[in-house]
Amino acid sequence: MGTITVNVDDDVEKKFRTTASTKYGKRKGYLGEALTEAMQTWLKTESNNVKKTIDLLEKGHNSGGLLYKSRDELHGR
């Protein structure tokens, strides 16, 4: 089991503690359980986002083809 020391905004901390104690009760380890659940949820979300991004990169993007035959046409020369 790992130990992480972090600094969190006071307002976020208060809301997190209140919500965690409501769900888990104010017993030993309730913050750790709540934080572990929050981190697992975040990891699932982020890994899905990364997978979607990689899929889009591999699929490529159709930009509609070339509109100009030469660079001069593009710049009106």
Secondary structure, DSSP 8 states (H G I E B T S, - for coil): ---------HHHHHHHHHHHHHHH-SSTTHHHHHHHHHHHHHHHHHHHHHHHHHHHHHH-------S-SSHHHHHT-
